[in-house]
């Protein structure tokens, strides 16, 4: 698999993971959708998470790991989910300790 193919398969995996996350919103009436759905910042972060799937697959391929297309999509899908879980588990910062 070429680096370019791996990157785009990883991006596809990242896109599928994000679509799965957004699919929960289909049950919410249009007038009750969260405000962040129209936020440029939200969509910028979403695009970065999707691309992170392609970057992760490219790193694997650059390291000499041989992979199938299915594995590339799987790794691409896991990247946004892993990043989201890492951010959600970050400990809160005590305001008195910030300089």
Secondary structure, DSSP 8 states (H G I E B T S, - for coil): --HHHHHHHHHHHHHHHHHHHHGGGGGS-GGGS-GGGG-HHHHHHHHHHHHHHHHHHHHHHHTT----HHHHHHHHHHHHHHHHHHHHT-----GGG--
